[in-house]
Each structure stands twice: as structure tokens, then as C-alpha cells.
Amino acid sequence: MAKVIVSRVLQLIMVLFLLSIMTFGLMKLAPGDPVRTILKTDEVSVSLEELEALRKELQFDQPIFIQYTSWLSNVVRLDLGESYVSQQPVVKEIASRIVPTLYLTVGGLMVMTIVATALGTLSAVFKNSWIDHFSRLFAYIGASVPTFWLGLILIYLFSFKLSILPAMGEGSIKHLILPSLTLGLGMAAVYARLLRAGLLESFSQEYIRAARSRGLSEWQIVKGHALRSALLPVMTMFGMSFGYLLGGSVVVEMIFSYPGLGKMVVDAVFKRDYTLIQGYILFTGVVVVFINLLVDLSYRFLDPRIRFEKEGRL
């Protein structure tokens, strides 16, 4: 186990290193002048001397390799720099928005888990029944509807027509319901079909037939035997799609004016706050690769047949 973890961590460090290069390079290729943004030259007249002095202070006059190594050395010390706009440390800016985004992510996961587990399990147990057909229809619609459109429909129905849920902002559980539904329903459609396929494959295995021959009920078989192996492809999909939760929350947070990381980075893009954007991308990359590491390690506990090979692969 220790060798596997060390191997995975080394791979993740390499991924993060490549991500840092791409992030820094793309920010340098982005249009706009952050120096002018900092000095707010759109409202105030600034001399060329002031522009050049700030460029020198921020090392923008140095070759890009020097800028990158200086930035990376600070990142290794968990110093992501300061926001060009707010003049606050990027770490502090991100930390102030993590909790709302975590609430939204957990809410979306709860919606996705409840809906996908119920529909996926029932459609597999009652194959070709009306609930199976309903699950297919839900999957087609859920996978086709854009997130922003679903969010607007929910706002129209529950906020403007029925006036039972708030449309924007935060402050209570009610403010989380519509964003969580928007984020979770689209994912539930995909996961329900994936879970159904995994359960149907499990039902065809010898150990399931042996369990039926011992007189176990269908729900005991699903809960105690089939569901565990059916979760393997679901966990794989979850590891790959966790970035969608963070990326999808960008759209959701903008629609509902929810003060999380997604709204923060969109505002940063409009204000050309490149340091904050770099910090957000790097933070998101760390979260995604860490979740994938946990998913890899979870295989061992979900299916006892899986054992790690000597070279550290599953």
C-alpha cells in the first residue's frame, strides 16, 4: 500500500508541475495588461514612468523563465501571490470562497447520489419495466439539457411562479436548494445509466446466481453483492468528473449569484486578475488529482478481488 501511495504521489506531483507550466504560460498569452489594470488607467491618467516602475516591481520586465521560476518557488511555499485588484493574498481570497463552494458541491453530490442510486438500482432490478423506461427518458433529457438552461427553468418555476425558493445569493439552506438541483440533476442522469449497466453486468455473474440459489432476496443480493462491484465504474467516472463539479459550479454560481470560487474566478477574468486566476486553476488541479488518488485507493476496498501489482498499478 505504501509503495502504491508513493508512486501515485510522484505521478501527481508531475501532473501538477505540468499544470503549473500550462497555467503560467496561458496567463502570459492572455490579452490585456495587468499593470494597467492594477493602476486603473481607465479612470486615472498614469505616466509611463509609473507603469514601468510597477512592471519592474512585479518582475514583468524579466524573461518569462525567470518570472516562472520566481512564481513557482513562491507556490512551493504556498504563496500564490496577491490579487491585482483587491491587493489581498490569493490564498486568502480562495479560502474565503471555499466554504460556499463546498456547500454547493456537497448539495449537488447529495442530489446526484439520491437520484442516481434510486433510478439506477430500480431500473436494473425491474428491467424493461415502466420505471426502467422512465429512467432512460430521464437520462436522455438530463444529459441533453445545458446546465444554465436548467438553472433558469428552476428559477422561473420555483422563484418567480411559485415564490417558494430564493433565486439568488446565500444565507440559508433554501438558497442552496436550486443551485444543488441544477448541479446534481444533470450528473444524476449519467450516473443512473452507469449504475444500471454495472448492476446488470453483476447480475450475470456466477456468485449472484449462487446467492439466488441460497434463497437470498433480490434486495439482499443487490445490497450485499451486486452493488459493490457495480460501483467500480461509477467511482472511476466520479474521479474523472469531479472537475465537472468545480467547473459546473462556475456556471451555477454565476446564474444564482452564489459567492463561491466559480463566481470569484469569472469576476477575476473580467478584471484580468491573472494572479487570482492562476491560483484558482492550480488549486482546482490539486483538488482533482487528490480526488483521483482517493478513487484509485478505494478500488481495493470496493472489490476484494482487486490487488495492487508490484509496480504500483491497479
N, C-alpha and C positions, 0 to 999 in steps of 0.2 A: 504493500500500500504506500509506504513512504517513497519508494522509488518512482511509483506512478505519479504521486503528487509533485515530486521534484521535477520529473520530466514535463508534466503539464505546466508547472510554473515557469520553467525555462522557455517553453513554447509561447506562453502568454506574454512574457517579457519581450520576446522578439516581435510578436504581433503589435504590442504597444509601442515599441521603438519605431516600427514601420509606420504606424498610425501617426506618431508624433511628426515624422518627416512629411507625410502627406498633409497633415493639418497645417503645419507651419508654411509649407510651400504654397498651398492653396490660398492661405490668407495673404501671402505676399503677391499672388497673382490677381487677387480681388481688386476691383476698381475702387477709386476713391483714395483720399489722402487722410490717414488718421491724424496727422499733425494738425491739419486744418480743422478737423472735427473737434479735436481737443481744445483748440483756441477759438472755436466757434466763429470762424471768419465770415460766416453768412450774416451775422448780426453786427460784428465789430471789425473795424479795419485793423489789420495786423501787418506789421512791417516784415520785410524779408529777413531782417536780422533776427527777429523773434522766431520766425519759422525755422531758420537754420539752427538757432540755439537749441530749440526743443528737439529737432531731429538729432542733433549731436548728443543731447542728454539721453534720448531714448535709443541711441546707437543705430539709428536708421541710416546714418552715413557710412556705416561699416558694411563690408561684404556680407552677403546673406549667410555664408557658412559661419562667420563669427557671430552674427545675430542668433543663428540657430543653436550653436553650442552654448552661448550665454543663456538663452531661454531654457534649453534642456537641463543645464546644470541647476537652474532655479527650480525646474519642475521636479527633479530628483529630490530636492529638499522640500517638496510640497509647496513651493512658492510659485503660483501661476501668474504672478504679476498683479497689476492694478487695472481696473476698468478705466478706459479712456474717458468715459462720460461721467460716471459717479465718483471717480477717484478713490473707490473702495477696493480692497483686495478681492481678487476674483474668487478665492476660496470662501471668503465671507459672503459674497454675492450668491454663490452656488449653495452654500449652507443655508442661507435664509429662504431658499426656494425648494429645498429637498423635501421637507415635511409635507407641503401641499401636494407635490407630485407623487410622493409615496402613498398618500391617502387616495389619490386618484388611481394610481396603479393597482393598489390593493382592491379598491372598489371594482375596477374593471376585471381583475382576476376572479373576484368572487362571482360576478355576473357570468363570466365565461365558464367557470368551473361548474356552477349550479346548472346552467342551461345545457352545456355540452355533455356533462355527465348524465343528466336525466334523459335527454334526447338520444344520445349515442347508445346508452345502455338499453333503453326501451325499444329503440328501432332494431337493435341486434337480437334481443330476446324475442320480440314479436315481428320477425322478419316478414316483409311483404304485407303487413297489416296497415290499417289507416294511419297509425302513428309513425310507421316507417315512411309512408308516402309524405306525411306532413313534415317529417324530419328532412327528407330530400328537398322538398319545396323551400323550407326554411334555410337550408344550406345554400341553395341556388340564389335565393334573394339576398341572404346575408353576405355572401361572397361578392355579389354584384353591386350592392349599394355603396356608394362612396361614404366615407366617414362624415365628411362635412354636411352632406345631404341628410343623412340620418339624424345628425345633431340638430339641424334646422327644423326637421319634421317634428322631433320630440319637443323642441322649444315651442313650436306653433301649437301643438296639441295640448301639452301639459302646463304651459305658462300663459299663452295668450287666450286659448279657447276655454280651458278648464280652470286656469288660475289656481292650481294646487301646488305647483313647484316653482321655485325661483329660476330665472333664466340665466342669471349671471352672478359672478362673484363667489365669495366663500363666507364661512361663518357658522354653518350648521350642517348636520347630516343631510338636510334637504338639498343643500347646494351641491352635494356630491352625487345625488341620485341620477340626474340626467346625464352628466358627464360620464359616470360609470357605465350606464346603459349604452351610451354611444360607443364607448371604447370596448366594452365587453361583448356586445351582441355580434359584431362583425367577426370577432375571433371565435365565438362560440359556434358559429355556423361551420367553420373549417374543422374545429376540434371534434364536433359531434360526428361528422362523417369519418374522421380519422379513428375515433374510438370505436365506432360501429364496425369499421373494417378490421380493426385489431381483434375485437371480440369474436367476430365471425370466423376469423382465422384460428383463434384459440379453440373455438367450439369443435373444430375439425381434428384436434389433436387427440392422441391416444389417451392421455391422462384425463381428459374431460370425459371421454367415453367410459373410462374406468370409474370415474366419480359418479357418473349416472348409474352405472351398474351396481354401485353400492347403495343406491337409493337416496342419494342426496337430492334436495330440491333444486330447481333451476336457479333460484336466488342464492343459495349456498354455493353453488358451482361458480356463479358469476363473481360473487364477493370473495370467495376463498381461493379460487384457482384462476379463472379466465381473466379477471380484471387486472391482475398483477402483471401478467405478460403482455396484455393489450396496452398497458400504459407505457411500454418501452418506446414505440414510435411517437406517442404523444409527448413524452419527455424530450425526445430528440427534436421534435417540432417546436416545443416550448423554448428550448435553448436557442434555436435559430431565430425564433420570432420574438424573443424578449426585447430586441431592439425596436420592434414594431410598437411595443407598449410605450417606450420612451418617445419614439418618432411619432406614433399616432397621437400621443398626448400633446404634441405641439399643435396639431390641428384642433383637437378638442379644447385645449386651453385657450386658444385664440377665439373659438366660437363662443365659449361660455365666459370669456374674460376671467379665466381662472388664474390666479397669480402663482404659477408653478414655473418649473425650469423651461418648459416649452415656450410660454409667453415671454419669459426673460430673453431667450436666445433670438426669438423673432424681433423683439424690440432692439436687441443688440445689432441684428443685421441691418435694420433700417437706419440705425445711428452709426453704423460702421465701427462698432466697438470690437475690433478684431481680437484683442486680448481676451475678452469675455467669451467670444465665440470659440477660440482655441481651447480655453479651459473647459467649456461645456462639452466639446467634441471629445477631448481626452478623457474627461470624467465619464461620459457615456461609454466610451470604449472600455474603460476599466470595469464598469459595471457589467457590460455584456460578456466580456471574456471571463469574468469571475463567475457569472451565472452558468456559462458553458462548462466551466471546470466542475461546478457542483453537479450539473447534469451528468457529466461523464462519470463522476464518482457514484452517483445514485444508481447507475445501472447494476452495480454489484449487489445492491440491497433489494432492488425490484425483482431481479431474476437470479436465483442462486446458481443457475447453470452457467452464468457468465463469470468468467475468471480472467483476471488480468494476465496477459502474456509477459514473458520475461523481459522483452524490450520495452515494456510500459504501455502497450496498446491494449485496447479492449478486445 
